[in-house]
Amino acid sequence: MRHPLEKFIRMEMLAMIGGLFAGIFAWITGWMFFLFLACYLFVFSMLSNVFILLYTHRASDAMKQVIRAFLLFIFLTSLFFYI
């Protein structure tokens, strides 16, 4: 039997691992695209953590995480258009 949160945990872990590899690749090659991809993957990881927190009835922690993810998304998007 599978854990009910397994798909959210997998999404979170895959986003973090993908962000890590994209960040390392951006660091080695110097491509800004992969740097932004890594940051957006970390935002996606934060949002999948929100679903885990909501499922475990920790709404206040989930709301804080949503605000962090939203502010990071807005900052990254504005930085993307600035550069």
DRENDO-484889 format. One record per atom (N, C-alpha, C, CB): residue in three letters; atom name; x, y, z. Coordinates in nm, 4 decimals. Atoms other than C-alpha are relative to their C-alpha. Glycine has a CB too. Layout:
<node r="ALA" a="CA" xx="X" yy="Y" zz="Z"/>
...
//
This chain:
<node r="MET" a="N" xx="0.0833" yy="-0.1176" zz="0.0000"/>
<node r="MET" a="CA" xx="0.0000" yy="0.0000" zz="0.0000"/>
<node r="MET" a="C" xx="0.0879" yy="0.1242" zz="0.0000"/>
<node r="MET" a="CB" xx="-0.0948" yy="-0.0003" zz="0.1206"/>
<node r="ARG" a="N" xx="-0.0784" yy="-0.1220" zz="0.0126"/>
<node r="ARG" a="CA" xx="0.1270" yy="0.3421" zz="-0.0924"/>
<node r="ARG" a="C" xx="-0.0441" yy="0.1037" zz="0.1024"/>
<node r="ARG" a="CB" xx="-0.0121" yy="0.0566" zz="-0.1413"/>
<node r="HIS" a="N" xx="0.0291" yy="-0.1103" zz="-0.0913"/>
<node r="HIS" a="CA" xx="0.1497" yy="0.6384" zz="0.1363"/>
<node r="HIS" a="C" xx="-0.0795" yy="0.1055" zz="-0.0752"/>
<node r="HIS" a="CB" xx="0.1309" yy="0.0607" zz="0.0593"/>
<node r="PRO" a="N" xx="0.0828" yy="-0.0981" zz="0.0706"/>
<node r="PRO" a="CA" xx="-0.1121" yy="0.9036" zz="0.0530"/>
<node r="PRO" a="C" xx="0.0774" yy="0.1236" zz="-0.0472"/>
<node r="PRO" a="CB" xx="-0.1127" yy="0.0435" zz="0.0892"/>
<node r="LEU" a="N" xx="-0.0766" yy="-0.1186" zz="0.0378"/>
<node r="LEU" a="CA" xx="0.1509" yy="1.1770" zz="0.0327"/>
<node r="LEU" a="C" xx="0.1177" yy="-0.0309" zz="-0.0918"/>
<node r="LEU" a="CB" xx="0.0501" yy="0.0692" zz="0.1233"/>
<node r="GLU" a="N" xx="-0.1175" yy="0.0420" zz="0.0756"/>
<node r="GLU" a="CA" xx="0.3947" yy="0.9805" zz="-0.1827"/>
<node r="GLU" a="C" xx="0.0195" yy="0.0819" zz="-0.1273"/>
<node r="GLU" a="CB" xx="-0.0109" yy="-0.1468" zz="-0.0349"/>
<node r="LYS" a="N" xx="-0.0166" yy="-0.0756" zz="0.1242"/>
<node r="LYS" a="CA" xx="0.3235" yy="1.1709" zz="-0.5053"/>
<node r="LYS" a="C" xx="0.0492" yy="0.1421" zz="0.0276"/>
<node r="LYS" a="CB" xx="-0.1322" yy="0.0045" zz="-0.0776"/>
<node r="PHE" a="N" xx="-0.0476" yy="-0.1335" zz="-0.0333"/>
<node r="PHE" a="CA" xx="0.3764" yy="1.5081" zz="-0.3353"/>
<node r="PHE" a="C" xx="0.1456" yy="-0.0026" zz="0.0472"/>
<node r="PHE" a="CB" xx="-0.0888" yy="0.0620" zz="0.1074"/>
<node r="ILE" a="N" xx="-0.1387" yy="0.0146" zz="-0.0458"/>
<node r="ILE" a="CA" xx="0.6954" yy="1.3878" zz="-0.1680"/>
<node r="ILE" a="C" xx="0.0919" yy="-0.0232" zz="-0.1193"/>
<node r="ILE" a="CB" xx="0.0126" yy="-0.1168" zz="0.1015"/>
<node r="ARG" a="N" xx="-0.0806" yy="0.0224" zz="0.1202"/>
<node r="ARG" a="CA" xx="0.8232" yy="1.2601" zz="-0.5027"/>
<node r="ARG" a="C" xx="0.0155" yy="0.1272" zz="-0.0816"/>
<node r="ARG" a="CB" xx="-0.0624" yy="-0.1090" zz="-0.0860"/>
<node r="MET" a="N" xx="-0.0084" yy="-0.1264" zz="0.0745"/>
<node r="MET" a="CA" xx="0.7383" yy="1.5901" zz="-0.6743"/>
<node r="MET" a="C" xx="0.0996" yy="0.0941" zz="0.0667"/>
<node r="MET" a="CB" xx="-0.1391" yy="0.0674" zz="-0.0097"/>
<node r="GLU" a="N" xx="-0.0901" yy="-0.0882" zz="-0.0741"/>
<node r="GLU" a="CA" xx="0.9225" yy="1.7798" zz="-0.4027"/>
<node r="GLU" a="C" xx="0.1454" yy="-0.0440" zz="-0.0176"/>
<node r="GLU" a="CB" xx="-0.0373" yy="0.0020" zz="0.1494"/>
<node r="MET" a="N" xx="-0.1372" yy="0.0501" zz="0.0116"/>
<node r="MET" a="CA" xx="1.2303" yy="1.5578" zz="-0.4186"/>
<node r="MET" a="C" xx="0.0536" yy="0.0138" zz="-0.1420"/>
<node r="MET" a="CB" xx="0.0067" yy="-0.1459" zz="0.0436"/>
<node r="LEU" a="N" xx="-0.0446" yy="-0.0141" zz="0.1383"/>
<node r="LEU" a="CA" xx="1.2461" yy="1.5554" zz="-0.7997"/>
<node r="LEU" a="C" xx="0.0286" yy="0.1452" zz="-0.0353"/>
<node r="LEU" a="CB" xx="-0.1042" yy="-0.0567" zz="-0.0948"/>
<node r="ALA" a="N" xx="-0.0237" yy="-0.1415" zz="0.0258"/>
<node r="ALA" a="CA" xx="1.2177" yy="1.9334" zz="-0.8102"/>
<node r="ALA" a="C" xx="0.1288" yy="0.0471" zz="0.0673"/>
<node r="ALA" a="CB" xx="-0.1186" yy="0.0836" zz="0.0486"/>
<node r="MET" a="N" xx="-0.1243" yy="-0.0390" zz="-0.0678"/>
<node r="MET" a="CA" xx="1.4949" yy="1.9742" zz="-0.5530"/>
<node r="MET" a="C" xx="0.1224" yy="-0.0582" zz="-0.0681"/>
<node r="MET" a="CB" xx="-0.0030" yy="-0.0440" zz="0.1455"/>
<node r="ILE" a="N" xx="-0.1143" yy="0.0628" zz="0.0672"/>
<node r="ILE" a="CA" xx="1.7253" yy="1.7268" zz="-0.7277"/>
<node r="ILE" a="C" xx="0.0219" yy="0.0630" zz="-0.1374"/>
<node r="ILE" a="CB" xx="-0.0218" yy="-0.1526" zz="-0.0139"/>
<node r="GLY" a="N" xx="-0.0120" yy="-0.0671" zz="0.1293"/>
<node r="GLY" a="CA" xx="1.6506" yy="1.8825" zz="-1.0670"/>
<node r="GLY" a="C" xx="0.0563" yy="0.1399" zz="0.0136"/>
<node r="GLY" a="CB" xx="-0.1344" yy="0.0058" zz="-0.0686"/>
<node r="GLY" a="N" xx="-0.0538" yy="-0.1327" zz="-0.0256"/>
<node r="GLY" a="CA" xx="1.7172" yy="2.2272" zz="-0.9258"/>
<node r="GLY" a="C" xx="0.1467" yy="-0.0026" zz="0.0367"/>
<node r="GLY" a="CB" xx="-0.0776" yy="0.0664" zz="0.1091"/>
<node r="LEU" a="N" xx="-0.1406" yy="0.0140" zz="-0.0367"/>
<node r="LEU" a="CA" xx="2.0435" yy="2.1086" zz="-0.7780"/>
<node r="LEU" a="C" xx="0.0864" yy="-0.0238" zz="-0.1233"/>
<node r="LEU" a="CB" xx="0.0180" yy="-0.1145" zz="0.0998"/>
<node r="PHE" a="N" xx="-0.0775" yy="0.0286" zz="0.1202"/>
<node r="PHE" a="CA" xx="2.1641" yy="1.9638" zz="-1.1081"/>
<node r="PHE" a="C" xx="-0.0004" yy="0.1181" zz="-0.0975"/>
<node r="PHE" a="CB" xx="-0.0548" yy="-0.1245" zz="-0.0689"/>
<node r="ALA" a="N" xx="0.0047" yy="-0.1179" zz="0.0873"/>
<node r="ALA" a="CA" xx="2.0456" yy="2.2680" zz="-1.3062"/>
<node r="ALA" a="C" xx="0.0890" yy="0.1105" zz="0.0549"/>
<node r="ALA" a="CB" xx="-0.1447" yy="0.0509" zz="-0.0151"/>
<node r="GLY" a="N" xx="-0.0865" yy="-0.1009" zz="-0.0604"/>
<node r="GLY" a="CA" xx="2.2253" yy="2.4958" zz="-1.0593"/>
<node r="GLY" a="C" xx="0.1470" yy="-0.0326" zz="-0.0179"/>
<node r="GLY" a="CB" xx="-0.0312" yy="0.0141" zz="0.1469"/>
<node r="ILE" a="N" xx="-0.1393" yy="0.0394" zz="0.0214"/>
<node r="ILE" a="CA" xx="2.5482" yy="2.2978" zz="-1.0829"/>
<node r="ILE" a="C" xx="0.0379" yy="0.0199" zz="-0.1464"/>
<node r="ILE" a="CB" xx="0.0225" yy="-0.1473" zz="0.0421"/>
<node r="PHE" a="N" xx="-0.0270" yy="-0.0187" zz="0.1427"/>
<node r="PHE" a="CA" xx="2.5227" yy="2.2984" zz="-1.4625"/>
<node r="PHE" a="C" xx="0.0129" yy="0.1479" zz="-0.0348"/>
<node r="PHE" a="CB" xx="-0.1107" yy="-0.0641" zz="-0.0840"/>
<node r="ALA" a="N" xx="-0.0087" yy="-0.1445" zz="0.0247"/>
<node r="ALA" a="CA" xx="2.4593" yy="2.6753" zz="-1.4626"/>
<node r="ALA" a="C" xx="0.1292" yy="0.0560" zz="0.0562"/>
<node r="ALA" a="CB" xx="-0.1204" yy="0.0732" zz="0.0615"/>
<node r="TRP" a="N" xx="-0.1245" yy="-0.0469" zz="-0.0614"/>
<node r="TRP" a="CA" xx="2.7564" yy="2.7273" zz="-1.2336"/>
<node r="TRP" a="C" xx="0.1210" yy="-0.0363" zz="-0.0864"/>
<node r="TRP" a="CB" xx="0.0160" yy="-0.0597" zz="0.1410"/>
<node r="ILE" a="N" xx="-0.1117" yy="0.0452" zz="0.0826"/>
<node r="ILE" a="CA" xx="2.9861" yy="2.5265" zz="-1.4602"/>
<node r="ILE" a="C" xx="0.0028" yy="0.0726" zz="-0.1344"/>
<node r="ILE" a="CB" xx="-0.0083" yy="-0.1511" zz="-0.0222"/>
<node r="THR" a="N" xx="0.0038" yy="-0.0565" zz="0.1347"/>
<node r="THR" a="CA" xx="2.8689" yy="2.6650" zz="-1.7952"/>
<node r="THR" a="C" xx="-0.0191" yy="0.1512" zz="-0.0012"/>
<node r="THR" a="CB" xx="-0.1101" yy="-0.0646" zz="-0.0789"/>
<node r="GLY" a="N" xx="0.0254" yy="-0.1436" zz="-0.0043"/>
<node r="GLY" a="CA" xx="2.7632" yy="3.0147" zz="-1.6904"/>
<node r="GLY" a="C" xx="-0.1262" yy="0.0421" zz="-0.0722"/>
<node r="GLY" a="CB" xx="0.1154" yy="0.0725" zz="-0.0580"/>
<node r="TRP" a="N" xx="0.1240" yy="-0.0325" zz="0.0689"/>
<node r="TRP" a="CA" xx="2.4243" yy="2.9955" zz="-1.8635"/>
<node r="TRP" a="C" xx="-0.1044" yy="0.0453" zz="0.1014"/>
<node r="TRP" a="CB" xx="-0.0513" yy="-0.1212" zz="-0.0810"/>
<node r="MET" a="N" xx="0.0999" yy="-0.0554" zz="-0.0909"/>
<node r="MET" a="CA" xx="2.1676" yy="3.2152" zz="-1.6939"/>
<node r="MET" a="C" xx="-0.1325" yy="-0.0753" zz="-0.0072"/>
<node r="MET" a="CB" xx="-0.0227" yy="0.1466" zz="-0.0311"/>
<node r="PHE" a="N" xx="0.1253" yy="0.0746" zz="0.0145"/>
<node r="PHE" a="CA" xx="1.8798" yy="3.0075" zz="-1.8301"/>
<node r="PHE" a="C" xx="-0.0096" yy="-0.1120" zz="0.1025"/>
<node r="PHE" a="CB" xx="-0.0121" yy="-0.0576" zz="-0.1411"/>
<node r="PHE" a="N" xx="0.0022" yy="0.1111" zz="-0.0945"/>
<node r="PHE" a="CA" xx="1.9749" yy="2.7101" zz="-1.6154"/>
<node r="PHE" a="C" xx="-0.0019" yy="0.0486" zz="0.1443"/>
<node r="PHE" a="CB" xx="0.1201" yy="-0.0902" zz="-0.0225"/>
<node r="LEU" a="N" xx="0.0080" yy="-0.0581" zz="-0.1340"/>
<node r="LEU" a="CA" xx="2.0190" yy="2.9344" zz="-1.3131"/>
<node r="LEU" a="C" xx="-0.1445" yy="0.0348" zz="0.0344"/>
<node r="LEU" a="CB" xx="0.0890" yy="0.1253" zz="0.0103"/>
<node r="PHE" a="N" xx="0.1401" yy="-0.0301" zz="-0.0235"/>
<node r="PHE" a="CA" xx="1.6629" yy="3.0599" zz="-1.3503"/>
<node r="PHE" a="C" xx="-0.0833" yy="-0.1275" zz="0.0086"/>
<node r="PHE" a="CB" xx="-0.0536" yy="0.0906" zz="-0.1100"/>
<node r="LEU" a="N" xx="0.0699" yy="0.1279" zz="-0.0072"/>
<node r="LEU" a="CA" xx="1.5430" yy="2.7052" zz="-1.4156"/>
<node r="LEU" a="C" xx="0.0168" yy="-0.0637" zz="0.1371"/>
<node r="LEU" a="CB" xx="0.0507" yy="-0.0948" zz="-0.1086"/>
<node r="ALA" a="N" xx="-0.0253" yy="0.0561" zz="-0.1333"/>
<node r="ALA" a="CA" xx="1.7062" yy="2.5908" zz="-1.0919"/>
<node r="ALA" a="C" xx="-0.0824" yy="0.0728" zz="0.1054"/>
<node r="ALA" a="CB" xx="0.1501" yy="0.0084" zz="0.0349"/>
<node r="CYS" a="N" xx="0.0770" yy="-0.0769" zz="-0.0990"/>
<node r="CYS" a="CA" xx="1.5413" yy="2.8708" zz="-0.8959"/>
<node r="CYS" a="C" xx="-0.1495" yy="-0.0277" zz="-0.0113"/>
<node r="CYS" a="CB" xx="0.0261" yy="0.1498" zz="-0.0171"/>
<node r="TYR" a="N" xx="0.1413" yy="0.0301" zz="0.0175"/>
<node r="TYR" a="CA" xx="1.1995" yy="2.8033" zz="-1.0475"/>
<node r="TYR" a="C" xx="-0.0324" yy="-0.1430" zz="0.0463"/>
<node r="TYR" a="CB" xx="-0.0400" yy="0.0187" zz="-0.1470"/>
<node r="LEU" a="N" xx="0.0222" yy="0.1348" zz="-0.0518"/>
<node r="LEU" a="CA" xx="1.2385" yy="2.4340" zz="-0.9650"/>
<node r="LEU" a="C" xx="-0.0044" yy="-0.0006" zz="0.1527"/>
<node r="LEU" a="CB" xx="0.1094" yy="-0.0947" zz="-0.0497"/>
<node r="PHE" a="N" xx="0.0064" yy="-0.0098" zz="-0.1456"/>
<node r="PHE" a="CA" xx="1.3070" yy="2.5280" zz="-0.6039"/>
<node r="PHE" a="C" xx="-0.1331" yy="0.0618" zz="0.0449"/>
<node r="PHE" a="CB" xx="0.1182" yy="0.0835" zz="0.0531"/>
<node r="VAL" a="N" xx="0.1327" yy="-0.0551" zz="-0.0310"/>
<node r="VAL" a="CA" xx="0.9879" yy="2.7389" zz="-0.6055"/>
<node r="VAL" a="C" xx="-0.1056" yy="-0.1094" zz="-0.0129"/>
<node r="VAL" a="CB" xx="-0.0340" yy="0.1195" zz="-0.0938"/>
<node r="PHE" a="N" xx="0.0937" yy="0.1118" zz="0.0163"/>
<node r="PHE" a="CA" xx="0.8002" yy="2.4354" zz="-0.7395"/>
<node r="PHE" a="C" xx="0.0112" yy="-0.0985" zz="0.1157"/>
<node r="PHE" a="CB" xx="0.0255" yy="-0.0723" zz="-0.1328"/>
<node r="SER" a="N" xx="-0.0198" yy="0.0873" zz="-0.1157"/>
<node r="SER" a="CA" xx="0.9522" yy="2.2297" zz="-0.4602"/>
<node r="SER" a="C" xx="-0.0688" yy="0.0569" zz="0.1230"/>
<node r="SER" a="CB" xx="0.1494" yy="-0.0199" zz="0.0276"/>
<node r="MET" a="N" xx="0.0672" yy="-0.0631" zz="-0.1138"/>
<node r="MET" a="CA" xx="0.8235" yy="2.4793" zz="-0.2060"/>
<node r="MET" a="C" xx="-0.1515" yy="-0.0156" zz="-0.0111"/>
<node r="MET" a="CB" xx="0.0375" yy="0.1490" zz="0.0089"/>
<node r="LEU" a="N" xx="0.1447" yy="0.0141" zz="0.0182"/>
<node r="LEU" a="CA" xx="0.4742" yy="2.4624" zz="-0.3560"/>
<node r="LEU" a="C" xx="-0.0462" yy="-0.1435" zz="0.0221"/>
<node r="LEU" a="CB" xx="-0.0401" yy="0.0460" zz="-0.1396"/>
<node r="SER" a="N" xx="0.0394" yy="0.1375" zz="-0.0291"/>
<node r="SER" a="CA" xx="0.4683" yy="2.0839" zz="-0.3428"/>
<node r="SER" a="C" xx="0.0077" yy="-0.0291" zz="0.1503"/>
<node r="SER" a="CB" xx="0.0889" yy="-0.0982" zz="-0.0774"/>
<node r="ASN" a="N" xx="-0.0039" yy="0.0104" zz="-0.1457"/>
<node r="ASN" a="CA" xx="0.5687" yy="2.1143" zz="0.0226"/>
<node r="ASN" a="C" xx="-0.1268" yy="0.0588" zz="0.0611"/>
<node r="ASN" a="CB" xx="0.1244" yy="0.0715" zz="0.0561"/>
<node r="VAL" a="N" xx="0.1254" yy="-0.0589" zz="-0.0475"/>
<node r="VAL" a="CA" xx="0.2596" yy="2.3326" zz="0.0672"/>
<node r="VAL" a="C" xx="-0.1109" yy="-0.1045" zz="-0.0017"/>
<node r="VAL" a="CB" xx="-0.0395" yy="0.1219" zz="-0.0866"/>
<node r="PHE" a="N" xx="0.1035" yy="0.1030" zz="0.0067"/>
<node r="PHE" a="CA" xx="0.0390" yy="2.0445" zz="-0.0477"/>
<node r="PHE" a="C" xx="0.0170" yy="-0.1033" zz="0.1106"/>
<node r="PHE" a="CB" xx="0.0024" yy="-0.0687" zz="-0.1361"/>
<node r="ILE" a="N" xx="-0.0253" yy="0.0937" zz="-0.1103"/>
<node r="ILE" a="CA" xx="0.2052" yy="1.8154" zz="0.2055"/>
<node r="ILE" a="C" xx="-0.0470" yy="0.0605" zz="0.1314"/>
<node r="ILE" a="CB" xx="0.1505" yy="-0.0364" zz="0.0084"/>
<node r="LEU" a="N" xx="0.0411" yy="-0.0655" zz="-0.1240"/>
<node r="LEU" a="CA" xx="0.1482" yy="2.0685" zz="0.4833"/>
<node r="LEU" a="C" xx="-0.1519" yy="0.0126" zz="0.0094"/>
<node r="LEU" a="CB" xx="0.0642" yy="0.1379" zz="0.0103"/>
<node r="LEU" a="N" xx="0.1457" yy="-0.0099" zz="-0.0027"/>
<node r="LEU" a="CA" xx="-0.2148" yy="2.1200" zz="0.3841"/>
<node r="LEU" a="C" xx="-0.0647" yy="-0.1352" zz="0.0284"/>
<node r="LEU" a="CB" xx="-0.0516" yy="0.0556" zz="-0.1322"/>
<node r="TYR" a="N" xx="0.0549" yy="0.1334" zz="-0.0219"/>
<node r="TYR" a="CA" xx="-0.2788" yy="1.7465" zz="0.3795"/>
<node r="TYR" a="C" xx="0.0160" yy="-0.0444" zz="0.1448"/>
<node r="TYR" a="CB" xx="0.0672" yy="-0.1002" zz="-0.0925"/>
<node r="THR" a="N" xx="-0.0225" yy="0.0364" zz="-0.1401"/>
<node r="THR" a="CA" xx="-0.1342" yy="1.7139" zz="0.7305"/>
<node r="THR" a="C" xx="-0.0620" yy="0.1009" zz="0.0967"/>
<node r="THR" a="CB" xx="0.1491" yy="-0.0120" zz="0.0272"/>
<node r="HIS" a="N" xx="0.0769" yy="-0.0958" zz="-0.0807"/>
<node r="HIS" a="CA" xx="-0.3607" yy="1.9961" zz="0.8564"/>
<node r="HIS" a="C" xx="0.0886" yy="0.1011" zz="0.0727"/>
<node r="HIS" a="CB" xx="-0.0846" yy="-0.0745" zz="0.1012"/>
<node r="ARG" a="N" xx="-0.0861" yy="-0.1054" zz="-0.0543"/>
<node r="ARG" a="CA" xx="-0.0847" yy="2.2513" zz="0.9149"/>
<node r="ARG" a="C" xx="-0.0140" yy="0.1224" zz="-0.0909"/>
<node r="ARG" a="CB" xx="0.1510" yy="-0.0475" zz="0.0101"/>
<node r="ALA" a="N" xx="0.0347" yy="-0.1073" zz="0.0925"/>
<node r="ALA" a="CA" xx="-0.2514" yy="2.5420" zz="0.7347"/>
<node r="ALA" a="C" xx="0.0839" yy="0.1252" zz="0.0221"/>
<node r="ALA" a="CB" xx="-0.1464" yy="0.0339" zz="0.0133"/>
<node r="SER" a="N" xx="-0.0779" yy="-0.1217" zz="-0.0248"/>
<node r="SER" a="CA" xx="-0.0546" yy="2.8201" zz="0.9044"/>
<node r="SER" a="C" xx="0.1402" yy="-0.0122" zz="-0.0588"/>
<node r="SER" a="CB" xx="0.0083" yy="0.0289" zz="0.1509"/>
<node r="ASP" a="N" xx="-0.1318" yy="0.0211" zz="0.0605"/>
<node r="ASP" a="CA" xx="0.2787" yy="2.6694" zz="0.7983"/>
<node r="ASP" a="C" xx="-0.0097" yy="-0.0005" zz="-0.1520"/>
<node r="ASP" a="CB" xx="0.0615" yy="-0.1320" zz="0.0495"/>
<node r="ALA" a="N" xx="0.0197" yy="0.0022" zz="0.1446"/>
<node r="ALA" a="CA" xx="0.1409" yy="2.6114" zz="0.4490"/>
<node r="ALA" a="C" xx="-0.0162" yy="0.1407" zz="-0.0544"/>
<node r="ALA" a="CB" xx="-0.1218" yy="-0.0847" zz="-0.0364"/>
<node r="MET" a="N" xx="0.0196" yy="-0.1378" zz="0.0459"/>
<node r="MET" a="CA" xx="0.0343" yy="2.9755" zz="0.4222"/>
<node r="MET" a="C" xx="0.1327" yy="0.0755" zz="-0.0018"/>
<node r="MET" a="CB" xx="-0.1015" yy="0.0731" zz="0.0901"/>
<node r="LYS" a="N" xx="-0.1323" yy="-0.0637" zz="-0.0009"/>
<node r="LYS" a="CA" xx="0.3817" yy="3.0931" zz="0.5217"/>
<node r="LYS" a="C" xx="0.0839" yy="-0.0467" zz="-0.1184"/>
<node r="LYS" a="CB" xx="0.0735" yy="-0.0304" zz="0.1317"/>
<node r="GLN" a="N" xx="-0.0776" yy="0.0549" zz="0.1112"/>
<node r="GLN" a="CA" xx="0.5347" yy="2.8644" zz="0.2616"/>
<node r="GLN" a="C" xx="-0.0516" yy="0.0529" zz="-0.1340"/>
<node r="GLN" a="CB" xx="-0.0052" yy="-0.1539" zz="0.0018"/>
<node r="VAL" a="N" xx="0.0571" yy="-0.0567" zz="0.1226"/>
<node r="VAL" a="CA" xx="0.2956" yy="2.9917" zz="-0.0077"/>
<node r="VAL" a="C" xx="0.0483" yy="0.1424" zz="-0.0191"/>
<node r="VAL" a="CB" xx="-0.1540" yy="-0.0039" zz="0.0041"/>
<node r="ILE" a="N" xx="-0.0463" yy="-0.1387" zz="0.0095"/>
<node r="ILE" a="CA" xx="0.3927" yy="3.3495" zz="0.0703"/>
<node r="ILE" a="C" xx="0.1470" yy="0.0049" zz="-0.0392"/>
<node r="ILE" a="CB" xx="-0.0218" yy="0.0736" zz="0.1333"/>
<node r="ARG" a="N" xx="-0.1423" yy="0.0057" zz="0.0370"/>
<node r="ARG" a="CA" xx="0.7635" yy="3.2608" zz="0.0520"/>
<node r="ARG" a="C" xx="0.0166" yy="-0.0358" zz="-0.1471"/>
<node r="ARG" a="CB" xx="0.0747" yy="-0.1023" zz="0.0877"/>
<node r="ALA" a="N" xx="-0.0108" yy="0.0430" zz="0.1395"/>
<node r="ALA" a="CA" xx="0.7176" yy="3.0808" zz="-0.2799"/>
<node r="ALA" a="C" xx="-0.0476" yy="0.1098" zz="-0.0948"/>
<node r="ALA" a="CB" xx="-0.0813" yy="-0.1285" zz="-0.0229"/>
<node r="PHE" a="N" xx="0.0527" yy="-0.1066" zz="0.0846"/>
<node r="PHE" a="CA" xx="0.5088" yy="3.3649" zz="-0.4238"/>
<node r="PHE" a="C" xx="0.0987" yy="0.1162" zz="-0.0101"/>
<node r="PHE" a="CB" xx="-0.1344" yy="0.0494" zz="0.0545"/>
<node r="LEU" a="N" xx="-0.0960" yy="-0.1107" zz="0.0032"/>
<node r="LEU" a="CA" xx="0.7600" yy="3.6327" zz="-0.3238"/>
<node r="LEU" a="C" xx="0.1263" yy="-0.0372" zz="-0.0773"/>
<node r="LEU" a="CB" xx="0.0367" yy="0.0421" zz="0.1422"/>
<node r="LEU" a="N" xx="-0.1165" yy="0.0452" zz="0.0748"/>
<node r="LEU" a="CA" xx="1.0489" yy="3.4285" zz="-0.4600"/>
<node r="LEU" a="C" xx="-0.0309" yy="-0.0063" zz="-0.1491"/>
<node r="LEU" a="CB" xx="0.0465" yy="-0.1369" zz="0.0506"/>
<node r="PHE" a="N" xx="0.0399" yy="0.0038" zz="0.1401"/>
<node r="PHE" a="CA" xx="0.8587" yy="3.3732" zz="-0.7856"/>
<node r="PHE" a="C" xx="-0.0058" yy="0.1402" zz="-0.0598"/>
<node r="PHE" a="CB" xx="-0.1354" yy="-0.0687" zz="-0.0144"/>
<node r="ILE" a="N" xx="0.0085" yy="-0.1381" zz="0.0490"/>
<node r="ILE" a="CA" xx="0.7857" yy="3.7456" zz="-0.8218"/>
<node r="ILE" a="C" xx="0.1394" yy="0.0600" zz="-0.0137"/>
<node r="ILE" a="CB" xx="-0.0863" yy="0.0864" zz="0.0949"/>
<node r="PHE" a="N" xx="-0.1357" yy="-0.0523" zz="0.0057"/>
<node r="PHE" a="CA" xx="1.1472" yy="3.8354" zz="-0.7432"/>
<node r="PHE" a="C" xx="0.0764" yy="-0.0581" zz="-0.1183"/>
<node r="PHE" a="CB" xx="0.0738" yy="-0.0298" zz="0.1301"/>
<node r="LEU" a="N" xx="-0.0712" yy="0.0639" zz="0.1112"/>
<node r="LEU" a="CA" xx="1.2854" yy="3.5826" zz="-0.9941"/>
<node r="LEU" a="C" xx="-0.0518" yy="0.0469" zz="-0.1346"/>
<node r="LEU" a="CB" xx="-0.0122" yy="-0.1511" zz="0.0094"/>
<node r="THR" a="N" xx="0.0572" yy="-0.0447" zz="0.1260"/>
<node r="THR" a="CA" xx="1.0453" yy="3.6891" zz="-1.2666"/>
<node r="THR" a="C" xx="0.0406" yy="0.1435" zz="-0.0305"/>
<node r="THR" a="CB" xx="-0.1518" yy="-0.0122" zz="0.0034"/>
<node r="SER" a="N" xx="-0.0418" yy="-0.1372" zz="0.0229"/>
<node r="SER" a="CA" xx="1.1267" yy="4.0566" zz="-1.2207"/>
<node r="SER" a="C" xx="0.1496" yy="0.0072" zz="-0.0317"/>
<node r="SER" a="CB" xx="-0.0328" yy="0.0863" zz="0.1219"/>
<node r="LEU" a="N" xx="-0.1425" yy="0.0066" zz="0.0303"/>
<node r="LEU" a="CA" xx="1.4976" yy="3.9746" zz="-1.2185"/>
<node r="LEU" a="C" xx="0.0243" yy="-0.0518" zz="-0.1410"/>
<node r="LEU" a="CB" xx="0.0714" yy="-0.0886" zz="0.1010"/>
<node r="PHE" a="N" xx="-0.0126" yy="0.0545" zz="0.1361"/>
<node r="PHE" a="CA" xx="1.4538" yy="3.7722" zz="-1.5384"/>
<node r="PHE" a="C" xx="-0.0254" yy="0.1089" zz="-0.1041"/>
<node r="PHE" a="CB" xx="-0.0987" yy="-0.1177" zz="-0.0209"/>
<node r="PHE" a="N" xx="0.0294" yy="-0.1056" zz="0.0961"/>
<node r="PHE" a="CA" xx="1.2973" yy="4.0709" zz="-1.7180"/>
<node r="PHE" a="C" xx="0.0944" yy="0.1183" zz="0.0123"/>
<node r="PHE" a="CB" xx="-0.1415" yy="0.0467" zz="0.0170"/>
<node r="TYR" a="N" xx="-0.0965" yy="-0.1078" zz="-0.0197"/>
<node r="TYR" a="CA" xx="1.5507" yy="4.3123" zz="-1.5705"/>
<node r="TYR" a="C" xx="0.1305" yy="-0.0303" zz="-0.0727"/>
<node r="TYR" a="CB" xx="0.0265" yy="0.0218" zz="0.1497"/>
<node r="ILE" a="N" xx="-0.1256" yy="0.0401" zz="0.0661"/>
<node r="ILE" a="CA" xx="1.8470" yy="4.1159" zz="-1.7061"/>
<node r="ILE" a="C" xx="-0.0289" yy="-0.0224" zz="-0.1444"/>
<node r="ILE" a="CB" xx="0.0619" yy="-0.1275" zz="0.0636"/>
//
